[in-house]
Amino acid sequence: MSKNIVILNGSPRKHGNTATLCDAFVEGAEAAGNHVTRFDLQTMNIHGCLGCMKGGKDPQSPCVQKDDMALIYPAYREADVVVLASPMYYWGFSSQLKAAFDRLFAVAELDSEYRNPIKNCVLLMAAEGNTPENGKPVLDYYHTLLEQLGWHDLGDILAGGVLQLGDILKNGGHEALKQARKLGASLS
């Protein structure tokens, strides 16, 4: 059965290593018959969360801020799978991804007990470091986030050793590209 997949790409580089990971994932997911909606957050007008606790009054426009999150909310609500894609910045997500993800709280505010919609999730990440120790902090955060939200992890792919633009394509392509393609294809 095909899935509705939303990718929140937090890479600031249009054709960077993270974006290339997303491309490989999309290739596999669409070949398997899934519907993919990709948001390249760097190109969007998204403000940080105000922490105002005034969202959740209008299901069609759950946040009081009116910016490009209005494009993401409907796709997010319909998504079976949410893909969090980001370069590793100081052992965490990029500010672009963090800002958009924080703003999803407005959808939780639609529920009187602030419950988030339950989703399946994937992490795609490019990083300079290429050791298990380098990936541990961000993987710990990712898995804790999913546990707290009640979301289900479908896989995490960290492409280490890819700092410069295009590093992920060198030497015939990073192994993570094959993994991303295969993970995308497995989601139908």
Backbone torsions as a table, in degrees:
resi	resn	phi	psi	omega
1	MET	NA	130.7	-177.3
2	SER	-70.8	153.9	-177.8
3	LYS	-116.6	152.2	168.8
4	ASN	-91.9	119.3	-175.8
5	ILE	-118.5	131.2	175.6
6	VAL	-114.6	128.0	176.1
7	ILE	-107.1	124.1	171.6
8	LEU	-103.3	98.8	-177.5
9	ASN	-91.9	108.4	-177.9
10	GLY	-91.7	15.4	179.3
11	SER	-76.1	134.8	175.6
12	PRO	-79.2	-11.4	-178.8
13	ARG	-101.0	123.0	-176.6
14	LYS	-57.3	-40.1	-178.7
15	HIS	-121.6	37.0	-177.8
16	GLY	-80.6	-173.6	-177.4
17	ASN	-65.1	-40.4	178.1
18	THR	-66.1	-43.1	178.5
19	ALA	-61.1	-36.7	178.3
20	THR	-68.0	-37.0	173.2
21	LEU	-61.0	-43.5	177.5
22	CYS	-59.8	-43.8	179.5
23	ASP	-57.0	-45.5	-179.6
24	ALA	-64.2	-42.8	178.6
25	PHE	-61.3	-46.3	-179.8
26	VAL	-61.1	-42.2	179.0
27	GLU	-55.2	-49.0	179.2
28	GLY	-66.5	-43.1	-177.3
29	ALA	-65.0	-45.1	-178.9
30	GLU	-70.4	-35.2	177.3
31	ALA	-62.7	-27.5	178.6
32	ALA	-87.5	2.7	176.2
33	GLY	92.2	10.7	178.8
34	ASN	-82.8	156.9	175.2
35	HIS	-100.8	123.3	-176.5
36	VAL	-117.3	129.8	171.7
37	THR	-116.8	123.8	-175.9
38	ARG	-114.8	131.5	176.0
39	PHE	-114.7	114.3	174.8
40	ASP	-88.4	95.6	-166.8
41	LEU	-61.3	-29.9	-179.5
42	GLN	-61.3	-28.7	-177.9
43	THR	-88.0	-0.7	-174.0
44	MET	-107.0	156.1	177.0
45	ASN	-92.9	92.8	-178.2
46	ILE	-127.5	122.1	179.3
47	HIS	-93.8	156.6	177.0
48	GLY	-67.9	158.2	178.8
49	CYS	-63.4	139.5	178.9
50	LEU	-89.3	-12.2	-177.4
51	GLY	63.7	27.5	-173.3
52	CYS	-80.4	-18.7	-178.2
53	MET	58.6	31.8	-179.6
54	LYS	-112.2	7.4	179.2
55	GLY	-82.3	-174.5	173.8
56	GLY	79.8	12.7	-179.9
57	LYS	-92.3	-26.8	-177.2
58	ASP	-125.7	110.2	-178.5
59	PRO	-57.6	-29.2	-179.9
60	GLN	-78.7	-24.2	-179.5
61	SER	-145.8	75.8	-168.2
62	PRO	-70.4	-19.7	-177.2
63	CYS	-101.3	147.4	177.9
64	VAL	-71.8	-24.7	176.6
65	GLN	-79.2	137.3	-179.6
66	LYS	-111.8	97.8	179.5
67	ASP	-145.2	-158.8	-175.0
68	ASP	-72.4	-4.1	172.2
69	MET	-61.4	-23.3	177.7
70	ALA	-59.8	-25.0	176.6
71	LEU	-79.0	-30.6	-176.3
72	ILE	-81.8	-40.2	-173.9
73	TYR	-52.3	-48.9	-178.5
74	PRO	-64.4	-39.9	179.2
75	ALA	-66.1	-40.0	179.2
76	TYR	-62.8	-45.2	-179.1
77	ARG	-61.9	-33.9	-178.6
78	GLU	-88.2	-8.4	-173.6
79	ALA	-71.8	138.3	168.5
80	ASP	-87.4	-32.6	-176.3
81	VAL	-131.9	133.4	174.0
82	VAL	-113.2	125.0	178.3
83	VAL	-103.4	121.7	175.7
84	LEU	-98.6	114.1	-177.2
85	ALA	-120.1	131.3	-176.4
86	SER	-163.6	149.1	163.4
87	PRO	-73.5	155.4	176.8
88	MET	-81.1	118.5	176.6
89	TYR	-116.0	115.2	-178.5
90	TYR	46.2	48.7	175.1
91	TRP	60.6	37.6	176.9
92	GLY	-156.5	-169.5	178.3
93	PHE	-77.9	158.2	173.1
94	SER	-67.4	159.5	179.0
95	SER	-64.5	-30.0	178.9
96	GLN	-63.3	-45.9	179.7
97	LEU	-70.5	-41.6	-178.9
98	LYS	-61.7	-42.3	179.7
99	ALA	-62.5	-46.3	-179.3
100	ALA	-65.8	-42.8	-178.4
101	PHE	-64.7	-42.8	177.8
102	ASP	-58.1	-36.9	-178.3
103	ARG	-70.7	-15.5	175.9
104	LEU	-66.6	-14.1	177.2
105	PHE	-58.4	-27.4	178.1
106	ALA	-59.6	-30.7	176.6
107	VAL	-71.7	-39.2	175.8
108	ALA	-61.6	-32.2	-180.0
109	GLU	-67.1	-14.5	174.5
110	LEU	-67.6	-22.1	178.8
111	ASP	-94.4	134.1	-176.6
112	SER	-61.3	-21.2	179.0
113	GLU	-108.5	16.1	177.1
114	TYR	57.5	36.8	176.6
115	ARG	-83.2	134.9	175.4
116	ASN	-80.0	148.3	172.6
117	PRO	-60.5	139.3	-179.2
118	ILE	-77.1	128.4	-177.1
119	LYS	-131.4	160.3	164.9
120	ASN	-90.7	150.9	-173.5
121	CYS	-142.1	150.3	176.2
122	VAL	-132.4	143.5	173.6
123	LEU	-114.3	126.3	172.2
124	LEU	-118.4	124.4	-176.4
125	MET	-145.2	137.1	172.4
126	ALA	-105.9	143.2	-176.6
127	ALA	-148.4	151.1	174.9
128	GLU	-67.8	-48.9	-178.5
129	GLY	-69.2	151.7	-174.6
130	ASN	-134.6	40.2	178.5
131	THR	-127.3	156.8	175.9
132	PRO	-58.0	-35.9	179.8
133	GLU	-63.7	-35.7	179.7
134	ASN	-66.2	-39.0	-178.0
135	GLY	-81.7	-19.0	-173.7
136	LYS	-55.6	-49.1	-177.5
137	PRO	-59.1	-43.1	-177.7
138	VAL	-73.2	-35.5	176.6
139	LEU	-67.9	-37.9	175.5
140	ASP	-61.0	-44.9	178.6
141	TYR	-61.9	-48.9	-178.5
142	TYR	-57.0	-48.7	-177.7
143	HIS	-69.4	-34.9	175.7
144	THR	-67.0	-42.3	177.6
145	LEU	-57.3	-48.8	-179.4
146	LEU	-63.5	-40.6	178.6
147	GLU	-60.4	-44.8	-178.7
148	GLN	-67.0	-34.3	179.6
149	LEU	-81.4	-16.6	-174.5
150	GLY	79.0	20.2	-179.8
151	TRP	-85.7	163.7	-176.7
152	HIS	-111.4	126.0	179.6
153	ASP	-80.4	124.4	176.1
154	LEU	-101.4	-7.5	177.9
155	GLY	150.4	151.7	175.5
156	ASP	-133.2	135.1	-179.7
157	ILE	-126.5	118.5	176.0
158	LEU	-111.5	119.3	176.9
159	ALA	-96.7	95.8	-179.1
160	GLY	-85.9	157.7	178.0
161	GLY	79.6	24.6	-177.3
162	VAL	-127.0	80.4	-179.5
163	LEU	-89.1	-50.4	-174.9
164	GLN	-81.4	151.3	177.4
165	LEU	-51.6	125.6	177.6
166	GLY	87.9	-3.6	179.9
167	ASP	-56.5	-32.5	-176.1
168	ILE	-67.2	-18.8	-178.8
169	LEU	-96.1	-7.5	-176.6
170	LYS	-67.3	153.8	175.2
171	ASN	54.2	42.6	177.2
172	GLY	84.4	2.1	177.0
173	GLY	101.7	138.3	179.9
174	HIS	-65.3	144.3	178.3
175	GLU	-55.3	-30.6	-179.0
176	ALA	-62.2	-27.1	177.8
177	LEU	-65.5	-41.7	176.4
178	LYS	-64.3	-42.3	179.7
179	GLN	-62.4	-41.6	179.9
180	ALA	-65.8	-43.2	177.7
181	ARG	-59.9	-46.3	-179.0
182	LYS	-65.3	-41.8	179.3
183	LEU	-63.6	-44.9	177.9
184	GLY	-58.3	-42.6	-179.1
185	ALA	-68.6	-24.3	-176.7
186	SER	-79.3	-7.2	-171.2
187	LEU	-89.6	8.8	179.1
188	SER	-88.3	NA	NA
